[in-house]
Amino acid sequence: AGHETTVNLNANGVLELLVHRDEMDKLRSDPSMIRTAVEELLRYTSPVFMATERYAREDVTICGVTIPQGEMALGVIGSANRDETVFENPDVLDLTRENNKHLAFGYGIHFCLGAPLARLEAQIAINTLLKRAPELRLKDSPDSLSWRPSLILRGLKALPVQF
């Protein structure tokens, strides 16, 4: 458990840093901001895009839509993490974002047990990569990258880079 999601967090996060060079430069110049950077990468490019199925224990109405008791629902984490009623400028990658209450690790009884380890792994991996590969760049256009087919997970097939 946690291997593929952590790989996705690191690869998706590095891709976004390579695309948003100004944010990558901020992090490279101040590695101490890695904690908030990883939280923002989790929000902006969540490695888990959709929650697994849930069933309504009772009738519930959300934004005017009623989900009857016993019916299945799927929470789209990737969408929730871009909710403009929760996040200011949700489509902007901001590694200094405060009060980042993303849902990348789930919530409540479904919160990821491995979240502290995943955060630590990403913090170490990303800071180490930026330190050791100062000329890191994408080998190809971001539009040419392929994503693994999945409704639940969001991960690249490969991340070709040069340094």
Residue frames relative to the residue before (quaternion, step in Angstrom):
aa qw qx qy qz dx dy dz
A 1.0000 0.0000 0.0000 0.0000 0.00 0.00 0.00
G 0.7990 0.3365 -0.2385 0.4376 3.53 -1.07 0.75
H 0.5313 0.6467 -0.4265 0.3429 3.62 1.12 -0.35
E 0.7288 0.4421 -0.2606 0.4533 3.57 0.64 -1.11
T 0.6526 0.5118 -0.3254 0.4542 3.59 0.97 -0.76
T 0.6534 0.4970 -0.3160 0.4756 3.60 1.02 -0.74
V 0.6096 0.5274 -0.3425 0.4827 3.59 1.05 -0.75
N 0.6658 0.5002 -0.2985 0.4663 3.58 0.93 -0.91
L 0.6236 0.5330 -0.3423 0.4581 3.60 0.96 -0.81
N 0.6946 0.4719 -0.2834 0.4632 3.59 0.81 -0.94
A 0.7037 0.4581 -0.2819 0.4642 3.60 0.78 -0.96
N 0.6661 0.4873 -0.3097 0.4722 3.61 0.86 -0.91
G 0.6544 0.5266 -0.3044 0.4492 3.57 1.00 -0.86
V 0.6618 0.4880 -0.3030 0.4818 3.58 0.92 -0.89
L 0.6097 0.5426 -0.3556 0.4554 3.60 0.99 -0.75
E 0.6898 0.4746 -0.2953 0.4601 3.60 0.81 -0.94
L 0.6254 0.5180 -0.3449 0.4708 3.59 1.04 -0.65
L 0.6613 0.5022 -0.3066 0.4652 3.58 0.99 -0.79
V 0.6615 0.4807 -0.2967 0.4933 3.57 1.11 -0.65
H 0.7476 0.2896 -0.1597 0.5760 3.58 1.08 -0.77
R 0.1423 -0.8597 0.4867 0.0620 3.55 0.53 1.26
D 0.6136 0.5533 -0.3631 0.4308 3.60 1.02 -0.66
E 0.6539 0.4892 -0.3095 0.4871 3.59 1.04 -0.75
M 0.6304 0.5252 -0.3300 0.4668 3.58 1.03 -0.79
D 0.6488 0.5177 -0.3167 0.4591 3.58 0.96 -0.82
K 0.6118 0.5405 -0.3442 0.4638 3.61 1.04 -0.76
L 0.6902 0.4750 -0.2774 0.4701 3.56 0.87 -0.96
R 0.6418 0.5212 -0.3237 0.4601 3.56 0.96 -0.81
S 0.7044 0.4533 -0.2737 0.4727 3.60 0.98 -0.79
D 0.7853 0.1463 -0.0973 0.5937 3.60 1.24 -0.39
P 0.1577 -0.8405 0.5134 0.0708 3.59 0.30 1.27
S 0.5578 0.6199 -0.3968 0.3834 3.61 1.18 -0.36
M 0.6376 0.5282 -0.3387 0.4470 3.61 1.20 -0.27
I 0.3200 0.7931 -0.4729 0.2119 3.60 1.27 0.24
R 0.6206 0.5537 -0.3677 0.4160 3.62 0.97 -0.69
T 0.7046 0.4262 -0.2758 0.4958 3.59 0.80 -0.94
A 0.5963 0.5681 -0.3586 0.4394 3.59 1.11 -0.63
V 0.6712 0.4827 -0.3026 0.4743 3.60 0.87 -0.90
E 0.6300 0.5234 -0.3443 0.4589 3.61 0.98 -0.75
E 0.6670 0.4876 -0.3033 0.4747 3.58 0.99 -0.81
L 0.6368 0.5080 -0.3355 0.4731 3.60 1.01 -0.71
L 0.6104 0.5391 -0.3437 0.4677 3.59 1.06 -0.70
R 0.6806 0.4776 -0.2857 0.4765 3.57 0.96 -0.85
Y 0.7308 0.4818 -0.2428 0.4181 3.53 0.76 -1.14
T 0.8116 0.0741 0.0049 0.5795 3.58 0.96 -0.85
S 0.0885 -0.8655 0.4927 0.0197 3.51 0.78 1.15
P 0.4264 -0.7181 0.4869 0.2559 3.61 -0.83 0.94
V 0.6973 0.3023 -0.2330 0.6067 3.58 1.26 -0.35
F 0.2381 -0.8273 0.4977 0.1052 3.56 -0.37 1.26
M 0.8041 0.0947 -0.0201 0.5866 3.57 1.04 -0.79
A 0.4684 -0.6637 0.5056 0.2908 3.56 -1.02 0.82
T 0.5514 -0.5655 0.4773 0.3851 3.56 -1.23 0.36
E 0.7140 -0.4888 0.2910 0.4081 3.54 -1.23 0.39
R 0.0984 -0.7469 0.6563 0.0429 3.50 -1.23 0.75
Y 0.2347 -0.7617 0.5880 0.1380 3.56 -1.21 0.53
A 0.4763 -0.6821 0.4790 0.2801 3.56 -0.91 0.95
R 0.3483 -0.7463 0.5349 0.1888 3.58 -0.80 1.05
E 0.7658 0.0318 -0.0217 0.6419 3.53 1.31 -0.39
D 0.6514 -0.4628 0.3864 0.4607 3.57 -1.23 0.20
V 0.0366 0.7908 -0.6091 0.0476 3.56 -0.92 0.90
T 0.1950 -0.7713 0.5971 0.1024 3.56 -1.01 0.86
I 0.0243 -0.7827 0.6203 -0.0441 3.53 -0.80 1.13
C 0.8421 -0.0854 0.0136 0.5323 3.57 -0.68 1.15
G 0.7462 -0.4328 0.2160 0.4574 3.57 0.94 0.90
V 0.6476 0.4694 -0.3258 0.5040 3.59 1.27 0.03
T 0.2442 -0.7836 0.5568 0.1281 3.57 -0.77 1.05
I 0.1734 -0.7368 0.6471 0.0909 3.52 -0.97 0.98
P 0.3297 -0.7770 0.4987 0.1970 3.60 -0.43 1.17
Q 0.6491 -0.5100 0.3986 0.3997 3.54 -1.20 0.58
G 0.8072 0.2763 -0.2250 0.4705 3.56 -1.00 0.92
E 0.5875 0.5841 -0.3747 0.4163 3.60 1.21 -0.29
M 0.4775 -0.6696 0.5001 0.2711 3.53 -1.17 0.71
A 0.0281 -0.7660 0.6421 0.0162 3.54 -1.20 0.69
L 0.1906 -0.7556 0.6160 0.1156 3.54 -1.18 0.64
G 0.2690 -0.7559 0.5760 0.1563 3.56 -0.82 1.00
V 0.2514 -0.7686 0.5709 0.1418 3.57 -0.78 1.00
I 0.2913 -0.8047 0.5003 0.1318 3.53 -0.04 1.39
G 0.6351 0.5492 -0.3264 0.4342 3.58 0.96 -0.87
S 0.6689 0.4708 -0.2897 0.4969 3.58 1.06 -0.71
A 0.6404 0.5286 -0.3242 0.4532 3.59 0.92 -0.89
N 0.6796 0.4945 -0.2879 0.4591 3.59 1.01 -0.75
R 0.6981 0.3774 -0.2659 0.5473 3.58 1.30 0.00
D 0.3313 0.7719 -0.4801 0.2528 3.60 1.25 0.37
E 0.3691 -0.7678 0.4871 0.1923 3.57 -0.55 1.20
T 0.6149 0.5217 -0.3713 0.4603 3.62 1.18 -0.21
V 0.6959 0.4267 -0.2588 0.5164 3.59 1.28 -0.22
F 0.8051 0.2256 -0.0756 0.5433 3.57 0.92 -0.96
E 0.3893 -0.6844 0.5663 0.2439 3.55 -0.95 0.91
N 0.8332 -0.0100 -0.0493 0.5507 3.59 -0.86 1.00
P 0.0017 -0.8761 0.4821 0.0033 3.61 0.75 1.04
D 0.7006 0.4589 -0.2756 0.4718 3.60 1.14 -0.49
V 0.5792 0.5407 -0.3741 0.4818 3.56 1.31 0.33
L 0.3446 -0.7077 0.5796 0.2109 3.56 -0.94 0.93
D 0.0797 0.7921 -0.5935 0.1181 3.57 -0.56 1.21
L 0.2682 -0.8193 0.4889 0.1332 3.57 -0.11 1.32
T 0.6691 0.4629 -0.3076 0.4933 3.60 1.25 -0.14
R 0.3147 0.7816 -0.4913 0.2206 3.62 1.27 0.14
E 0.2229 -0.7614 0.5985 0.1113 3.56 -0.92 0.98
N 0.8117 0.2328 -0.1803 0.5045 3.59 -1.28 0.30
N 0.2387 0.8012 -0.5004 0.2253 3.53 0.90 1.01
K 0.0198 0.8386 -0.5402 0.0682 3.56 0.26 1.28
H 0.0620 0.8264 -0.5508 0.0991 3.56 0.65 1.17
L 0.4039 -0.7097 0.5312 0.2259 3.54 -1.34 0.28
A 0.2541 0.8185 -0.4911 0.1558 3.60 1.19 0.37
F 0.7456 0.3435 -0.2097 0.5311 3.60 1.12 -0.58
G 0.6149 -0.5426 0.3539 0.4497 3.58 1.20 0.28
Y 0.3151 -0.7340 0.5741 0.1801 3.53 -1.31 -0.35
G 0.8353 0.2101 -0.1453 0.4868 3.56 -1.20 0.55
I 0.8343 -0.1514 0.1196 0.5164 3.57 -0.97 -0.86
H 0.6799 0.4657 -0.2866 0.4886 3.57 1.25 -0.29
F 0.3701 0.7304 -0.4961 0.2887 3.61 1.24 0.29
C 0.5422 -0.6626 0.4272 0.2907 3.57 -0.94 0.97
L 0.4275 -0.7158 0.5040 0.2255 3.54 -0.73 1.11
G 0.7224 0.4513 -0.2389 0.4662 3.59 1.08 -0.70
A 0.3130 0.7974 -0.4786 0.1926 3.62 1.25 0.11
P 0.6739 0.4831 -0.3382 0.4452 3.67 0.77 -0.82
L 0.6557 0.4999 -0.3142 0.4705 3.60 0.99 -0.78
A 0.6480 0.5169 -0.3233 0.4566 3.60 0.91 -0.86
R 0.6387 0.5235 -0.3219 0.4631 3.58 0.97 -0.85
L 0.6755 0.4987 -0.2898 0.4593 3.57 0.88 -0.98
E 0.6412 0.5225 -0.3233 0.4597 3.59 0.94 -0.88
A 0.6760 0.4838 -0.2992 0.4685 3.60 0.90 -0.89
Q 0.6308 0.5383 -0.3375 0.4454 3.59 0.95 -0.82
I 0.6914 0.4671 -0.2746 0.4779 3.57 0.87 -0.96
A 0.6872 0.5013 -0.2978 0.4332 3.59 0.80 -1.01
I 0.7070 0.4652 -0.2833 0.4511 3.59 0.78 -0.98
N 0.6699 0.4819 -0.3174 0.4672 3.62 0.85 -0.85
T 0.6422 0.5207 -0.3252 0.4590 3.59 0.98 -0.79
L 0.6542 0.5124 -0.3115 0.4608 3.58 0.93 -0.89
L 0.6788 0.4875 -0.3024 0.4585 3.60 0.87 -0.89
K 0.6526 0.5103 -0.3098 0.4666 3.57 1.08 -0.70
R 0.7593 0.4157 -0.2105 0.4543 3.58 0.85 -0.99
A 0.7749 0.2540 -0.1448 0.5604 3.59 1.17 -0.44
P 0.0790 -0.8550 0.5113 0.0372 3.60 0.46 1.18
E 0.7149 0.4148 -0.2522 0.5032 3.62 1.16 -0.46
L 0.2651 0.8011 -0.4995 0.1961 3.58 1.24 0.34
R 0.1519 0.7682 -0.6092 0.1254 3.56 -0.95 0.94
L 0.5957 -0.5537 0.4400 0.3808 3.54 -1.28 0.35
K 0.4456 -0.6820 0.5109 0.2746 3.55 -1.03 0.77
D 0.7949 0.1580 -0.0507 0.5836 3.57 1.05 -0.83
S 0.6858 -0.4507 0.3683 0.4369 3.55 -1.32 0.04
P 0.5654 -0.5989 0.4344 0.3646 3.62 -1.03 0.67
D 0.6228 0.5593 -0.3363 0.4315 3.61 1.11 -0.64
S 0.6558 0.5236 -0.3135 0.4444 3.60 1.17 -0.45
L 0.5288 0.6499 -0.4058 0.3651 3.60 1.24 -0.22
S 0.2902 -0.7502 0.5729 0.1573 3.55 -1.17 0.69
W 0.2577 -0.7599 0.5836 0.1249 3.52 -1.09 0.86
R 0.5071 -0.6296 0.4868 0.3309 3.56 -1.06 0.72
P 0.4555 -0.6894 0.4824 0.2908 3.60 -0.92 0.83
S 0.3131 0.7212 -0.5675 0.2444 3.57 -0.75 1.10
L 0.3820 -0.7006 0.5491 0.2484 3.56 -1.08 0.67
I 0.7129 0.4659 -0.2411 0.4655 3.57 1.11 -0.69
L 0.8019 0.2593 -0.1111 0.5266 3.58 0.68 -1.12
R 0.1915 -0.7578 0.6122 0.1196 3.55 -1.20 0.56
G 0.2778 0.7735 -0.5213 0.2296 3.54 -0.31 1.27
L 0.5206 -0.6446 0.4807 0.2871 3.51 -1.19 0.69
K 0.4907 -0.6033 0.5303 0.3376 3.55 -1.25 0.46
A 0.7698 -0.1182 0.1108 0.6174 3.57 1.08 -0.79
L 0.1830 -0.7539 0.6194 0.1203 3.55 -1.28 0.46
P 0.1184 -0.8260 0.5493 0.0443 3.58 0.13 1.30
V 0.0220 0.8039 -0.5909 0.0640 3.55 -0.71 1.13
Q 0.2184 -0.7243 0.6301 0.1751 3.53 -1.35 0.21
F 0.0323 0.7866 -0.6166 0.0017 3.55 -1.25 0.50
